[in-house]
Amino acid sequence: MRASAERVAPGKRITAARFFEGTYEPVSSSEGDTVRWAGDRDLIAGADYLKTRPDVDDNRIGGFGFSVGGEILIEAAAQSADFKAIVSEGAGFPAGEADLTGANRLLRPSIEVMGLAVATFSNQGSPPKIADRIGEIAPRSVFLIWADPGMGGEDVRQPKYYAAAGQPKQIWKVPAAEHTGGLKAQPAEYERRVVGFYDRALLGE
């Protein structure tokens, strides 16, 4: 968690926020989630662990996720009020939200079979759509970041998620950036915006 903070603000000491970076790797007693349907449980378990630490203020737990991690973080924060502020960069979408119109309709049979197989063998149904859940995070703070040109669909998904989110919220399109490459493309501005967001949301500064 400290490593994630150092990526955002190298050389700076960040004590108020504890950062998660959601990935495919499990951090609780689960076996991890490779299809994005249950990874939120790992992040919620991580927040539960942080609350047991004497050096953590329960009212200053923040989340930070990239790509699939950002997507799962939104789902976790919608369920758990332990996340007081989240930054999600380049959030994707679960397989069940895939656009199956036009030529993509040819993918429908395989997507449906995969969904049924996952539900059967993992005993886990598909999560609600992100746009239907992100509003539940309010009145806690949300910061959505996306790249331009990024990866296909970012320019559609992120504004859609932002429109569905409650206040307080903010969004930033990072110019000349690859998918989840905001920090690399605009390091100084990235640090200013992200650290400033956490300072306001978690420290009231």
GROMACS elastic network, one bead per residue, 0.5 to 0.9 nm:
[ bonds ]
;  ai    aj funct       b0    kb
    1     4     6  0.52885   500
    1     5     6  0.66379   500
    1     6     6  0.88450   500
    1    18     6  0.62227   500
    1    19     6  0.51639   500
    1    20     6  0.60002   500
    1    21     6  0.77122   500
    2     5     6  0.50465   500
    2     6     6  0.62153   500
    2     7     6  0.87356   500
    2    14     6  0.81673   500
    2    18     6  0.72798   500
    2    19     6  0.71335   500
    3     6     6  0.50548   500
    3     7     6  0.63513   500
    3     8     6  0.89836   500
    3    19     6  0.86964   500
    4     7     6  0.51542   500
    4     8     6  0.67663   500
    4     9     6  0.89184   500
    4    18     6  0.88615   500
    4    19     6  0.62625   500
    4    20     6  0.73411   500
    4    21     6  0.69928   500
    4    64     6  0.81708   500
    5     8     6  0.53453   500
    5     9     6  0.62288   500
    5    10     6  0.77217   500
    5    12     6  0.86110   500
    5    13     6  0.84662   500
    5    14     6  0.68838   500
    5    17     6  0.83797   500
    5    18     6  0.77768   500
    5    19     6  0.63906   500
    6     9     6  0.50433   500
    6    11     6  0.68288   500
    6    12     6  0.71139   500
    6    13     6  0.80712   500
    6    14     6  0.82450   500
    7    10     6  0.57941   500
    7   183     6  0.83011   500
    8   183     6  0.72764   500
    8   187     6  0.81263   500
    8   190     6  0.74275   500
    8   191     6  0.55714   500
    8   194     6  0.74826   500
    8   195     6  0.75214   500
    9    12     6  0.55404   500
    9    13     6  0.80560   500
    9    14     6  0.82083   500
    9   191     6  0.58150   500
    9   192     6  0.86929   500
    9   194     6  0.89317   500
    9   195     6  0.73653   500
   10    13     6  0.84154   500
   10   191     6  0.89135   500
   14    17     6  0.66032   500
   14    18     6  0.83520   500
   14   195     6  0.89100   500
   15    18     6  0.74982   500
   15    56     6  0.85668   500
   16    56     6  0.78052   500
   16    57     6  0.73780   500
   16    60     6  0.58193   500
   16    61     6  0.75426   500
   16    62     6  0.86585   500
   16   198     6  0.84946   500
   16   199     6  0.82685   500
   16   202     6  0.69107   500
   16   203     6  0.71455   500
   17    56     6  0.84886   500
   17    57     6  0.86089   500
   17    60     6  0.56289   500
   17    61     6  0.53701   500
   17    62     6  0.53609   500
   17    63     6  0.82595   500
   17   198     6  0.71778   500
   17   199     6  0.86618   500
   17   202     6  0.70629   500
   17   203     6  0.89221   500
   18    50     6  0.82731   500
   18    56     6  0.79957   500
   18    60     6  0.75906   500
   18    61     6  0.54082   500
   18    62     6  0.55142   500
   18    63     6  0.70942   500
   18    64     6  0.88733   500
   19    61     6  0.75153   500
   19    62     6  0.56256   500
   19    63     6  0.50150   500
   19    64     6  0.55123   500
   19    65     6  0.85851   500
   19    86     6  0.88607   500
   20    43     6  0.75499   500
   20    46     6  0.82769   500
   20    47     6  0.89287   500
   20    62     6  0.74386   500
   20    64     6  0.50139   500
   20    65     6  0.65119   500
   20    69     6  0.88008   500
   20    73     6  0.84315   500
   21    63     6  0.72398   500
   21    64     6  0.51915   500
   21    66     6  0.66401   500
   21    69     6  0.61998   500
   21    70     6  0.77539   500
   21    73     6  0.83797   500
   22    25     6  0.79989   500
   22    39     6  0.81332   500
   22    40     6  0.87182   500
   22    42     6  0.87498   500
   22    43     6  0.72553   500
   22    63     6  0.87024   500
   22    64     6  0.73591   500
   22    65     6  0.50730   500
   22    66     6  0.67883   500
   22    67     6  0.85024   500
   22    68     6  0.71406   500
   22    70     6  0.64952   500
   22    71     6  0.84563   500
   22    72     6  0.68297   500
   22    73     6  0.65783   500
   23    26     6  0.78702   500
   23    33     6  0.89768   500
   23    39     6  0.82307   500
   23    65     6  0.79721   500
   23    66     6  0.79927   500
   23    67     6  0.86020   500
   23    68     6  0.66932   500
   23    70     6  0.86936   500
   23    72     6  0.85265   500
   24    32     6  0.62972   500
   24    33     6  0.59917   500
   24    34     6  0.58835   500
   24    35     6  0.86858   500
   24    36     6  0.81186   500
   24    39     6  0.74309   500
   24    68     6  0.80459   500
   24    69     6  0.76998   500
   25    31     6  0.83321   500
   25    32     6  0.56429   500
   25    33     6  0.75257   500
   25    34     6  0.85473   500
   25    39     6  0.87167   500
   25    42     6  0.88507   500
   26    29     6  0.75169   500
   26    30     6  0.63307   500
   26    31     6  0.60394   500
   26    33     6  0.72976   500
   26    39     6  0.76275   500
   26    42     6  0.60683   500
   26    43     6  0.87224   500
   27    30     6  0.76024   500
   27    31     6  0.87878   500
   27    32     6  0.76866   500
   27    42     6  0.54809   500
   27    43     6  0.73106   500
   27    45     6  0.76108   500
   27    46     6  0.67038   500
   28    31     6  0.80551   500
   28    32     6  0.82149   500
   28    41     6  0.79518   500
   28    42     6  0.52297   500
   28    43     6  0.80012   500
   28    44     6  0.88793   500
   28    45     6  0.59062   500
   28    46     6  0.68405   500
   29    32     6  0.85407   500
   29    42     6  0.79760   500
   29    45     6  0.86011   500
   30    33     6  0.83132   500
   30    39     6  0.89102   500
   30    41     6  0.80976   500
   30    42     6  0.70534   500
   32    38     6  0.78300   500
   32    39     6  0.64766   500
   32    42     6  0.74675   500
   33    36     6  0.58077   500
   33    37     6  0.67376   500
   33    38     6  0.58159   500
   33    39     6  0.52262   500
   33    40     6  0.89637   500
   33    42     6  0.88626   500
   34    37     6  0.79686   500
   34    38     6  0.86789   500
   34    39     6  0.80720   500
   35    38     6  0.79564   500
   35    39     6  0.84504   500
   35    94     6  0.71678   500
   35    95     6  0.74158   500
   35   118     6  0.80068   500
   36    39     6  0.57417   500
   36    40     6  0.81469   500
   36    68     6  0.72846   500
   36    69     6  0.88481   500
   36    71     6  0.82487   500
   36    72     6  0.67294   500
   36    93     6  0.83103   500
   36    94     6  0.59466   500
   36    95     6  0.81005   500
   36   126     6  0.86856   500
   36   127     6  0.85880   500
   37    40     6  0.77186   500
   37    72     6  0.82654   500
   37    94     6  0.71340   500
   37    95     6  0.89945   500
   37   118     6  0.88832   500
   37   124     6  0.71074   500
   37   125     6  0.72167   500
   37   126     6  0.56602   500
   37   127     6  0.58910   500
   38    41     6  0.58529   500
   38    42     6  0.77682   500
   38    72     6  0.82044   500
   38   124     6  0.72044   500
   38   125     6  0.87355   500
   38   126     6  0.84562   500
   38   127     6  0.79519   500
   39    42     6  0.54138   500
   39    43     6  0.69377   500
   39    44     6  0.89737   500
   39    69     6  0.85119   500
   39    72     6  0.60948   500
   39    73     6  0.84756   500
   39    75     6  0.88355   500
   39    76     6  0.82340   500
   40    43     6  0.52314   500
   40    44     6  0.62059   500
   40    45     6  0.85527   500
   40    72     6  0.53789   500
   40    73     6  0.64693   500
   40    74     6  0.83786   500
   40    75     6  0.60903   500
   40    77     6  0.83606   500
   40    79     6  0.87032   500
   41    44     6  0.50726   500
   41    45     6  0.60372   500
   41    46     6  0.85125   500
   41    76     6  0.70301   500
   42    45     6  0.50809   500
   42    46     6  0.61995   500
   42    47     6  0.88155   500
   42    76     6  0.87040   500
   43    47     6  0.63431   500
   43    48     6  0.86628   500
   43    63     6  0.88292   500
   43    72     6  0.81954   500
   43    73     6  0.71115   500
   43    76     6  0.64986   500
   43    77     6  0.88276   500
   44    47     6  0.51162   500
   44    48     6  0.62943   500
   44    49     6  0.87162   500
   44    76     6  0.61718   500
   44    77     6  0.80750   500
   44    79     6  0.84269   500
   44    80     6  0.67598   500
   44    82     6  0.80452   500
   44    83     6  0.86487   500
   45    49     6  0.62741   500
   45    50     6  0.87424   500
   46    49     6  0.50665   500
   46    50     6  0.63098   500
   46    51     6  0.88148   500
   47    50     6  0.50369   500
   47    51     6  0.63901   500
   47    58     6  0.89390   500
   47    61     6  0.75361   500
   47    80     6  0.88039   500
   47    82     6  0.65278   500
   47    83     6  0.74637   500
   48    51     6  0.53182   500
   48    52     6  0.69544   500
   48    82     6  0.79744   500
   49    52     6  0.53816   500
   49    53     6  0.71308   500
   50    53     6  0.54079   500
   50    54     6  0.86717   500
   50    55     6  0.87957   500
   50    56     6  0.64942   500
   50    57     6  0.87358   500
   50    58     6  0.78536   500
   50    61     6  0.80880   500
   51    54     6  0.77792   500
   51    56     6  0.64923   500
   51    57     6  0.74465   500
   51    58     6  0.57210   500
   51    61     6  0.86825   500
   51    82     6  0.86945   500
   52    55     6  0.89015   500
   52    56     6  0.79678   500
   53    56     6  0.56132   500
   53    57     6  0.85710   500
   54    57     6  0.78771   500
   56    59     6  0.86117   500
   56    60     6  0.75963   500
   56    61     6  0.77618   500
   57    60     6  0.53604   500
   57    61     6  0.70502   500
   58    61     6  0.60593   500
   58    82     6  0.71591   500
   58    83     6  0.89863   500
   58    84     6  0.88708   500
   59    62     6  0.89941   500
   59    82     6  0.74426   500
   59    83     6  0.83272   500
   59    84     6  0.66510   500
   59   202     6  0.74260   500
   60    82     6  0.86225   500
   60    83     6  0.80065   500
   60    84     6  0.63373   500
   60    85     6  0.81277   500
   60   201     6  0.84589   500
   60   202     6  0.51842   500
   60   203     6  0.75786   500
   61    82     6  0.66930   500
   61    83     6  0.55574   500
   61    84     6  0.57808   500
   61    85     6  0.72210   500
   61    86     6  0.89963   500
   61   202     6  0.76970   500
   62    82     6  0.83824   500
   62    83     6  0.54468   500
   62    84     6  0.56794   500
   62    86     6  0.55908   500
   62    87     6  0.81112   500
   62   198     6  0.76287   500
   62   201     6  0.89582   500
   62   202     6  0.77221   500
   63    70     6  0.89279   500
   63    73     6  0.70020   500
   63    77     6  0.82784   500
   63    83     6  0.63669   500
   63    84     6  0.80053   500
   63    85     6  0.63531   500
   63    87     6  0.62327   500
   63    88     6  0.81385   500
   64    69     6  0.80541   500
   64    70     6  0.69304   500
   64    73     6  0.73862   500
   64    85     6  0.87522   500
   64    86     6  0.57323   500
   64    88     6  0.59378   500
   64    89     6  0.80613   500
   65    68     6  0.76143   500
   65    71     6  0.73986   500
   65    72     6  0.78269   500
   65    73     6  0.60985   500
   65    74     6  0.86045   500
   65    86     6  0.80088   500
   65    87     6  0.64318   500
   65    89     6  0.62916   500
   65    90     6  0.85980   500
   65    91     6  0.79902   500
   66    71     6  0.76793   500
   66    73     6  0.88477   500
   66    87     6  0.85747   500
   66    88     6  0.60070   500
   66    90     6  0.60247   500
   66    91     6  0.65140   500
   66   180     6  0.61509   500
   67    70     6  0.50914   500
   67    71     6  0.63767   500
   67    72     6  0.87718   500
   67    88     6  0.76949   500
   67    89     6  0.61083   500
   67    92     6  0.56728   500
   67    93     6  0.89802   500
   67   179     6  0.78338   500
   67   180     6  0.65518   500
   68    72     6  0.61778   500
   68    73     6  0.84457   500
   68    90     6  0.79772   500
   68    91     6  0.58713   500
   68    92     6  0.56699   500
   68    93     6  0.75312   500
   68    94     6  0.86481   500
   69    72     6  0.51652   500
   69    73     6  0.59575   500
   69    74     6  0.86783   500
   69    88     6  0.78560   500
   69    89     6  0.85750   500
   69    91     6  0.72262   500
   69    92     6  0.86455   500
   70    73     6  0.50049   500
   70    74     6  0.63615   500
   70    75     6  0.88426   500
   70    86     6  0.88982   500
   70    87     6  0.75033   500
   70    89     6  0.58255   500
   70    90     6  0.67451   500
   70    92     6  0.75132   500
   70   144     6  0.89344   500
   71    74     6  0.53916   500
   71    75     6  0.66847   500
   71    76     6  0.89196   500
   71    88     6  0.71463   500
   71    89     6  0.85389   500
   71    90     6  0.80328   500
   71    92     6  0.56196   500
   71    93     6  0.64712   500
   71    94     6  0.82544   500
   71   130     6  0.76388   500
   72    75     6  0.50924   500
   72    76     6  0.61952   500
   72    77     6  0.86652   500
   72    91     6  0.81641   500
   72    92     6  0.89029   500
   72    93     6  0.88880   500
   73    77     6  0.60446   500
   73    78     6  0.84524   500
   73    86     6  0.76675   500
   73    87     6  0.85787   500
   73    88     6  0.72364   500
   73    91     6  0.89121   500
   74    77     6  0.52256   500
   74    78     6  0.61277   500
   74    79     6  0.88180   500
   74    86     6  0.77408   500
   74    87     6  0.88415   500
   74    88     6  0.73363   500
   74    91     6  0.84891   500
   74   130     6  0.73401   500
   74   133     6  0.79883   500
   74   134     6  0.62854   500
   74   137     6  0.80334   500
   74   142     6  0.88011   500
   75    78     6  0.51981   500
   75    79     6  0.66649   500
   75    80     6  0.88848   500
   75   127     6  0.82438   500
   75   128     6  0.85961   500
   75   130     6  0.68804   500
   75   133     6  0.69126   500
   75   134     6  0.71735   500
   76    79     6  0.53040   500
   76    80     6  0.60726   500
   76    83     6  0.82558   500
   77    80     6  0.50413   500
   77    81     6  0.64596   500
   77    82     6  0.75196   500
   77    83     6  0.56127   500
   77    84     6  0.82064   500
   77    85     6  0.84750   500
   77    86     6  0.76663   500
   77   134     6  0.81450   500
   77   136     6  0.82111   500
   77   137     6  0.59733   500
   77   140     6  0.89800   500
   78    81     6  0.74974   500
   78    83     6  0.88200   500
   78   133     6  0.60942   500
   78   134     6  0.59735   500
   78   135     6  0.75194   500
   78   136     6  0.50979   500
   78   138     6  0.84217   500
   79    82     6  0.89852   500
   79   133     6  0.86874   500
   79   136     6  0.76780   500
   79   137     6  0.77441   500
   80    83     6  0.64155   500
   80   137     6  0.83217   500
   81    84     6  0.65844   500
   81   137     6  0.75497   500
   81   140     6  0.80288   500
   83    86     6  0.68761   500
   83   137     6  0.86744   500
   83   140     6  0.78411   500
   84   137     6  0.87563   500
   84   139     6  0.89642   500
   84   140     6  0.54377   500
   84   141     6  0.66720   500
   84   142     6  0.89505   500
   84   201     6  0.74758   500
   84   202     6  0.70991   500
   85   137     6  0.88833   500
   85   140     6  0.58240   500
   85   142     6  0.59272   500
   85   143     6  0.80399   500
   85   197     6  0.85376   500
   85   198     6  0.70796   500
   85   201     6  0.62289   500
   85   202     6  0.71000   500
   86   140     6  0.83562   500
   86   141     6  0.64463   500
   86   142     6  0.51734   500
   86   143     6  0.62698   500
   86   144     6  0.84540   500
   86   198     6  0.84200   500
   87   141     6  0.86431   500
   87   142     6  0.61369   500
   87   144     6  0.59614   500
   87   145     6  0.74837   500
   87   194     6  0.76882   500
   87   197     6  0.86564   500
   87   198     6  0.88280   500
   88    91     6  0.62218   500
   88   142     6  0.78468   500
   88   143     6  0.63620   500
   88   144     6  0.50825   500
   88   145     6  0.62007   500
   88   146     6  0.85740   500
   89   143     6  0.83502   500
   89   144     6  0.58844   500
   89   146     6  0.56627   500
   89   147     6  0.82538   500
   89   158     6  0.89819   500
   89   179     6  0.85373   500
   89   180     6  0.60597   500
   89   181     6  0.89159   500
   89   182     6  0.81809   500
   90   144     6  0.77828   500
   90   145     6  0.62150   500
   90   147     6  0.69739   500
   90   150     6  0.80602   500
   90   151     6  0.82977   500
   90   154     6  0.65525   500
   90   157     6  0.87941   500
   90   158     6  0.74472   500
   90   179     6  0.64362   500
   90   180     6  0.57159   500
   91   144     6  0.82905   500
   91   145     6  0.84487   500
   91   146     6  0.80246   500
   91   154     6  0.78677   500
   91   157     6  0.79396   500
   91   158     6  0.73626   500
   91   180     6  0.89294   500
   92   153     6  0.85003   500
   92   154     6  0.77510   500
   92   157     6  0.75984   500
   92   158     6  0.87990   500
   93    96     6  0.79838   500
   93    97     6  0.61115   500
   93    98     6  0.72884   500
   93   129     6  0.79953   500
   93   130     6  0.72761   500
   93   157     6  0.84134   500
   94    97     6  0.55395   500
   94    98     6  0.71567   500
   94   126     6  0.80430   500
   94   127     6  0.79116   500
   94   129     6  0.79579   500
   94   130     6  0.85875   500
   95    98     6  0.53930   500
   95   111     6  0.70197   500
   95   114     6  0.87878   500
   95   115     6  0.77808   500
   95   126     6  0.87348   500
   96    99     6  0.88137   500
   96   111     6  0.73946   500
   96   112     6  0.80718   500
   96   115     6  0.72561   500
   96   126     6  0.69917   500
   96   127     6  0.84659   500
   96   129     6  0.83155   500
   97   100     6  0.86479   500
   97   129     6  0.67910   500
   97   130     6  0.88464   500
   98   104     6  0.87481   500
   98   111     6  0.84814   500
   99   102     6  0.86339   500
   99   104     6  0.67616   500
   99   105     6  0.80771   500
  100   103     6  0.75974   500
  100   106     6  0.76362   500
  100   107     6  0.68520   500
  100   108     6  0.62835   500
  101   104     6  0.54125   500
  101   105     6  0.51551   500
  101   106     6  0.87855   500
  102   105     6  0.58080   500
  102   106     6  0.84543   500
  103   106     6  0.62220   500
  103   107     6  0.83427   500
  104   107     6  0.55288   500
  104   108     6  0.73833   500
  105   108     6  0.53135   500
  105   109     6  0.84089   500
  106   109     6  0.71500   500
  106   110     6  0.84236   500
  107   110     6  0.56102   500
  107   111     6  0.61218   500
  107   112     6  0.86299   500
  108   111     6  0.51189   500
  108   112     6  0.60257   500
  108   113     6  0.85428   500
  109   112     6  0.52372   500
  109   113     6  0.61483   500
  109   114     6  0.85840   500
  110   113     6  0.51022   500
  110   114     6  0.60514   500
  110   115     6  0.85221   500
  111   114     6  0.51532   500
  111   115     6  0.61424   500
  111   116     6  0.87091   500
  112   115     6  0.50635   500
  112   116     6  0.62545   500
  112   117     6  0.86052   500
  113   116     6  0.52094   500
  113   117     6  0.61354   500
  113   118     6  0.86076   500
  114   117     6  0.50869   500
  114   118     6  0.60976   500
  114   119     6  0.85518   500
  115   118     6  0.52186   500
  115   119     6  0.61381   500
  115   120     6  0.85571   500
  115   125     6  0.83993   500
  115   126     6  0.76222   500
  116   119     6  0.51535   500
  116   120     6  0.60864   500
  116   121     6  0.86599   500
  116   125     6  0.87679   500
  117   120     6  0.51333   500
  117   121     6  0.61205   500
  117   122     6  0.82234   500
  118   121     6  0.54055   500
  118   122     6  0.56151   500
  118   123     6  0.75712   500
  118   124     6  0.72745   500
  118   125     6  0.79439   500
  118   126     6  0.87593   500
  119   122     6  0.55120   500
  119   123     6  0.52462   500
  119   124     6  0.50033   500
  119   125     6  0.51744   500
  119   126     6  0.73355   500
  120   123     6  0.54639   500
  120   124     6  0.74846   500
  120   125     6  0.85216   500
  121   124     6  0.80566   500
  122   125     6  0.83198   500
  124   127     6  0.86955   500
  126   129     6  0.89021   500
  127   130     6  0.82901   500
  128   131     6  0.84282   500
  128   132     6  0.66075   500
  128   133     6  0.67753   500
  129   132     6  0.52321   500
  129   133     6  0.65607   500
  129   134     6  0.88393   500
  130   133     6  0.51479   500
  130   134     6  0.58631   500
  130   161     6  0.71040   500
  130   164     6  0.89209   500
  131   134     6  0.56899   500
  131   135     6  0.75385   500
  131   157     6  0.88776   500
  131   160     6  0.69489   500
  131   161     6  0.52161   500
  131   162     6  0.84012   500
  131   163     6  0.83974   500
  131   164     6  0.56470   500
  131   165     6  0.76407   500
  132   135     6  0.69859   500
  132   136     6  0.84395   500
  132   161     6  0.87436   500
  132   164     6  0.72501   500
  132   165     6  0.89738   500
  133   136     6  0.56274   500
  133   137     6  0.77874   500
  133   164     6  0.83021   500
  133   165     6  0.83001   500
  134   137     6  0.57783   500
  134   138     6  0.80739   500
  134   142     6  0.89216   500
  134   161     6  0.70084   500
  134   162     6  0.84496   500
  134   164     6  0.65324   500
  134   165     6  0.52290   500
  134   166     6  0.76501   500
  135   138     6  0.59448   500
  135   139     6  0.88322   500
  135   161     6  0.87820   500
  135   164     6  0.57891   500
  135   167     6  0.85008   500
  136   139     6  0.81777   500
  136   140     6  0.89750   500
  136   165     6  0.77064   500
  136   166     6  0.74908   500
  137   140     6  0.56682   500
  137   141     6  0.75139   500
  137   142     6  0.77336   500
  137   165     6  0.75548   500
  137   166     6  0.71991   500
  137   167     6  0.89440   500
  138   141     6  0.66865   500
  138   142     6  0.80552   500
  138   165     6  0.73000   500
  138   166     6  0.50613   500
  138   167     6  0.59204   500
  138   168     6  0.70055   500
  138   169     6  0.86213   500
  139   166     6  0.68112   500
  139   167     6  0.59797   500
  139   168     6  0.64077   500
  140   166     6  0.84910   500
  140   167     6  0.75909   500
  140   168     6  0.67346   500
  140   169     6  0.85429   500
  140   201     6  0.80075   500
  141   166     6  0.85128   500
  141   167     6  0.69909   500
  141   168     6  0.50828   500
  141   169     6  0.56845   500
  141   170     6  0.83869   500
  141   197     6  0.85889   500
  141   198     6  0.89581   500
  141   201     6  0.63485   500
  142   162     6  0.87311   500
  142   165     6  0.77449   500
  142   166     6  0.83365   500
  142   167     6  0.79243   500
  142   168     6  0.66267   500
  142   170     6  0.65239   500
  142   171     6  0.84560   500
  142   197     6  0.89929   500
  143   162     6  0.86501   500
  143   168     6  0.87400   500
  143   169     6  0.57298   500
  143   171     6  0.56726   500
  143   172     6  0.79655   500
  143   194     6  0.82458   500
  143   197     6  0.76201   500
  144   158     6  0.69524   500
  144   159     6  0.87636   500
  144   161     6  0.83024   500
  144   162     6  0.70825   500
  144   169     6  0.79496   500
  144   170     6  0.63620   500
  144   172     6  0.64838   500
  144   173     6  0.86785   500
  145   158     6  0.76103   500
  145   170     6  0.85961   500
  145   171     6  0.57186   500
  145   173     6  0.60195   500
  145   174     6  0.71833   500
  145   180     6  0.85213   500
  145   182     6  0.79149   500
  146   149     6  0.89574   500
  146   150     6  0.71635   500
  146   154     6  0.64088   500
  146   155     6  0.75165   500
  146   158     6  0.66961   500
  146   171     6  0.80054   500
  146   172     6  0.64398   500
  146   173     6  0.50295   500
  146   174     6  0.60989   500
  146   175     6  0.89587   500
  146   177     6  0.85699   500
  146   179     6  0.74661   500
  146   180     6  0.72901   500
  146   181     6  0.88596   500
  146   182     6  0.75912   500
  147   151     6  0.75961   500
  147   154     6  0.71496   500
  147   155     6  0.80167   500
  147   172     6  0.84866   500
  147   173     6  0.56508   500
  147   175     6  0.64069   500
  147   176     6  0.73683   500
  147   177     6  0.51342   500
  147   178     6  0.58806   500
  147   179     6  0.56858   500
  147   180     6  0.67970   500
  147   181     6  0.70616   500
  147   182     6  0.64661   500
  148   151     6  0.80721   500
  148   154     6  0.81507   500
  148   155     6  0.76766   500
  148   173     6  0.65576   500
  148   174     6  0.59278   500
  148   175     6  0.50680   500
  148   176     6  0.56826   500
  148   177     6  0.54443   500
  148   178     6  0.67598   500
  148   179     6  0.79547   500
  149   152     6  0.80910   500
  149   154     6  0.83555   500
  149   155     6  0.82855   500
  149   174     6  0.87730   500
  149   175     6  0.74459   500
  149   176     6  0.66029   500
  149   177     6  0.63369   500
  149   178     6  0.62881   500
  149   179     6  0.77277   500
  150   153     6  0.84742   500
  150   154     6  0.66435   500
  150   155     6  0.82853   500
  150   174     6  0.88986   500
  150   176     6  0.83246   500
  150   177     6  0.60844   500
  150   180     6  0.74643   500
  150   181     6  0.79882   500
  151   154     6  0.59906   500
  151   155     6  0.85706   500
  151   178     6  0.70459   500
  151   179     6  0.53360   500
  151   180     6  0.88819   500
  152   155     6  0.76676   500
  152   156     6  0.87373   500
  153   156     6  0.52253   500
  153   157     6  0.60263   500
  153   158     6  0.84715   500
  154   157     6  0.51700   500
  154   158     6  0.58137   500
  154   159     6  0.83751   500
  154   179     6  0.84448   500
  155   158     6  0.61505   500
  155   159     6  0.68280   500
  155   160     6  0.88497   500
  155   173     6  0.86054   500
  156   159     6  0.60086   500
  156   160     6  0.63315   500
  156   161     6  0.88819   500
  157   160     6  0.50923   500
  157   161     6  0.61223   500
  157   162     6  0.85711   500
  158   161     6  0.50729   500
  158   162     6  0.60494   500
  158   163     6  0.85669   500
  158   171     6  0.81448   500
  159   163     6  0.60646   500
  159   164     6  0.86324   500
  159   171     6  0.79614   500
  160   163     6  0.52164   500
  160   164     6  0.64275   500
  160   165     6  0.88083   500
  161   164     6  0.51658   500
  161   165     6  0.61975   500
  162   165     6  0.51450   500
  162   166     6  0.81858   500
  162   169     6  0.75214   500
  162   170     6  0.75709   500
  162   171     6  0.69128   500
  163   166     6  0.80341   500
  165   168     6  0.84767   500
  165   169     6  0.70519   500
  166   169     6  0.66798   500
  167   170     6  0.85158   500
  170   197     6  0.89777   500
  172   193     6  0.89737   500
  173   182     6  0.88123   500
  174   177     6  0.60184   500
  174   178     6  0.89347   500
  174   181     6  0.85750   500
  174   182     6  0.58670   500
  174   185     6  0.77584   500
  174   186     6  0.74200   500
  174   190     6  0.86213   500
  175   178     6  0.89093   500
  175   182     6  0.81712   500
  175   185     6  0.77412   500
  175   186     6  0.81460   500
  176   182     6  0.85199   500
  176   185     6  0.65224   500
  176   186     6  0.85250   500
  177   180     6  0.77490   500
  177   181     6  0.53838   500
  177   182     6  0.56228   500
  177   183     6  0.85871   500
  177   184     6  0.76806   500
  177   185     6  0.53187   500
  177   186     6  0.79911   500
  178   182     6  0.71853   500
  178   184     6  0.88341   500
  178   185     6  0.79157   500
  179   182     6  0.76854   500
  180   183     6  0.78880   500
  180   184     6  0.88088   500
  181   184     6  0.53267   500
  181   185     6  0.61237   500
  181   186     6  0.85674   500
  182   185     6  0.51603   500
  182   186     6  0.59104   500
  182   187     6  0.73697   500
  182   190     6  0.67633   500
  183   186     6  0.54327   500
  183   188     6  0.80490   500
  183   189     6  0.82722   500
  183   190     6  0.55616   500
  183   191     6  0.76035   500
  184   187     6  0.56461   500
  184   190     6  0.86950   500
  185   190     6  0.86081   500
  186   189     6  0.55416   500
  186   190     6  0.57175   500
  186   191     6  0.84885   500
  187   190     6  0.50612   500
  187   191     6  0.61211   500
  187   192     6  0.86155   500
  188   191     6  0.52431   500
  188   192     6  0.62371   500
  188   193     6  0.87119   500
  189   192     6  0.50125   500
  189   193     6  0.60852   500
  189   194     6  0.84561   500
  190   193     6  0.53331   500
  190   194     6  0.59702   500
  190   195     6  0.81991   500
  191   194     6  0.53893   500
  191   195     6  0.56883   500
  191   196     6  0.78446   500
  192   195     6  0.56470   500
  192   196     6  0.57212   500
  192   197     6  0.83820   500
  193   196     6  0.51252   500
  193   197     6  0.60267   500
  193   198     6  0.87935   500
  194   197     6  0.50461   500
  194   198     6  0.64355   500
  194   199     6  0.86270   500
  195   198     6  0.52124   500
  195   199     6  0.60814   500
  195   200     6  0.86543   500
  196   200     6  0.62088   500
  196   201     6  0.85374   500
  196   205     6  0.83472   500
  197   200     6  0.53211   500
  197   201     6  0.60547   500
  197   202     6  0.83231   500
  198   201     6  0.50294   500
  198   202     6  0.54927   500
  198   203     6  0.72372   500
  198   204     6  0.87349   500
  198   205     6  0.89335   500
  199   202     6  0.55658   500
  199   204     6  0.63174   500
  199   205     6  0.55000   500
  200   203     6  0.56014   500
  201   204     6  0.58159   500
  201   205     6  0.78482   500
  202   205     6  0.81594   500
